[in-house]
């Protein structure tokens, strides 16, 4: 079951690569949040202890409700254009992503031969990290960068569950809090920048250099 | 006994705090000098007491398990503590009169006082450290605080340039030391100096670790290809700091080399031979460059390189002794090196502090603009002369004594080893004698040009304060004492050298010469010379005429013999190697026109090695400069590529 959910997670990543509307990005963030909390609820079903329930519930609230709503609010407040401005052909981006994902899946399969990882969640987690970074690299708009960081964080969270050894709760909560603060700060930064520059994208950040 | 050391260190810290807190700057300076010299006296007493009776358990603070593993009181550490404190006290005493000229810049003076006291403290803790990380912390602290101390007159461009050279070079040295200590740690699994082991059986690691350790310490010590920072830093530093830099801070490099010898056992032959070669090179070329300088502090800086070379020759001899386990050679080589380290700290402090007095009176460091000082301050000139005689290695002063031990080492090893050794040792002996000759030429040059003759630039009054006389007099007294009666210091040196001597037949100093006999001869020489002087002075009337006059009556002070012409003959031998350049413009018409002479002494290491390498690196960096002008996405791409590179390397390393 975990494997099926991980594959679904990977499919959302691929959809993210080809889409060009900000609204879809936010929707996919929601879907990923739900998928992640579903994946993380399996240990609870096995053991039925309360503290295993904390992480799924918190991540469901934060990832599927609060953060998407916050991003939506920024988009509406600042009246940014509702499409992303790619700096790479969408098809090329798709090819690159599929290629790196296949490399990751193959190497995860190889690695599972002599380590105790579960290959499919492991590879999907890594794909999320890589594609999050790709999104940051290839997209200009600052708000999309926030989404890229969130996807990177989703990957890290999934990575924790893909290892058979449990990640300590406090670490996961810390990562969650971290990313929340980052998103919050970025929102403030975007707000500030938009008061100076007409269209908030990262090329404007270069002008903040000393 | 630790209480002495604790009191001393806390007094130094209190002095730093008071220098900031006390409002009137004059008073702050006085309090600072008083408190710090008291603190240093405590530490000196601590070092002396422990050196005379080496503690059975070489631990500082045996009651506290953590602290006692961080610091160690073995003979080597205590001997260097002795050197540091005995060179620091005169420097502190001279601070008062030297900084008097800077009192209008109160903030800069306070900053200098704080950084100077931290330099003193960290240097002392550095030599006592037994833990590699603690050592590196104090090493960095010493380096950085000395850098801050260099910036007393930070508005001058030459000071910014020189201090940057110092900063960059010593930073590179620290980088080398990090690699050295990490490799040692990976070899022995411990951070403690007492556990470090480096054997040749570890293969490549031995060579890499030795290379980085030696380069790191040699940069600090100023061995010849690595010396280029030294003339820059010494000539721009405030004189009290440059005295301390030259007397102590570069000796931490020597301390490090001694520690390295302790870690490496057994010692292969090439280490000793290599150190001998590089040291002879430093000694000869250091003194040769010194001869070509016009700037008194730059000249003294090059003499530091020469003396580091002499110390290195002693270390190299000792290494040969360790390799073949010949006890007398170990004693003569390492003992001579340690003794010369101490002596150099003393007489170089004397000369640097003396040059500081001259600078604060005449406001120039150029030898060619001085002259006639002997008329206004004869006692000061006498003290400076004692330092000059000592550094030239002439009897009956301490410089001769340590070089005597090293010469004995040459003869000893020539007679012990057969084969080509007598020939090599003959070469070394001739080389060292040549160094002594050039040093003598150099110091006759500066003493005659600076002190004799007429004033080249008119100055109102030459004042030397009582504290200056006290600090210079103390140093001159030590020079004289250890020249005539070295027995008192040779005993502690024997106990230090015993660390490196294995086996039962530890040699003591009394084996090598009849020291009391030497003492008698030297005392007789001094007595004879001084009676001759008194007799001569009282008998003849002094004749006053223009110096270097040669019978020409209408002489001006600009017609006097100059330092450049004095040094020209000897420097002419090696002009191309030394990067000496001179421009002469002589009028060829009948009627006099303006004529010019300009000479400049470069440095082969700086002009030939460092500057090309630096500009090559800068060129390569500016060619990729466009990367830093892009936006955040490129930075993230670089990070991804870096992670991929490291990850790929790690995977290949593990599975291939």
Interface residues (C-beta under 8 A of the other chain):
Chain A: X130 X133 X136 X137 X138 X140 X145 X202 X203 X205 X206
Chain B: X629 X630 X631 X632 X633 X634 X636 X637 X640
